[in-house]
Amino acid sequence: MTATEETTAPAPKAIATAEAFVAAHGKSARAVVENLGQVGARVVLIGADGRFGDVVVPDVATGNALVEAVEGLSAHEWDGETVAAVKIGAEHRRKMAGPRAR
């Protein structure tokens, strides 16, 4: 295994988290890998039911490797179809709005 392969191999916990998400939200999901800079990368998961979650990994290459490693997960960009697939409920909207909205 080369140094590049070592850095891009997703951690077993990240794979397990993504697999559990896919299983719980429709057996298929979209994934958008976002660069977070020095922090790493965020893999946003959008289930077939519209629910979403995320997994943070060390870098974009690892995020892409995670998408490839999980059955039922497909890579996407934030296009109109992907954005429309996300269903945000009232509880999550209140949480995002912060304490003044409560």
Sequence and secondary structure as in RCSB ss.txt:
>XXXX:A:sequence
MTATEETTAPAPKAIATAEAFVAAHGKSARAVVENLGQVGARVVLIGADGRFGDVVVPDVATGNALVEAVEGLSA
HEWDGETVAAVKIGAEHRRKMAGPRAR
>XXXX:A:secstr
  HHHHHHS  HHHHHHHHHHHHHTTS EEEEEEE GGG EEEEEEETTS EEEEEESSHHHHHHHHHHSTTEEE
  S HHHHHH    HHHHHHHH GGG 
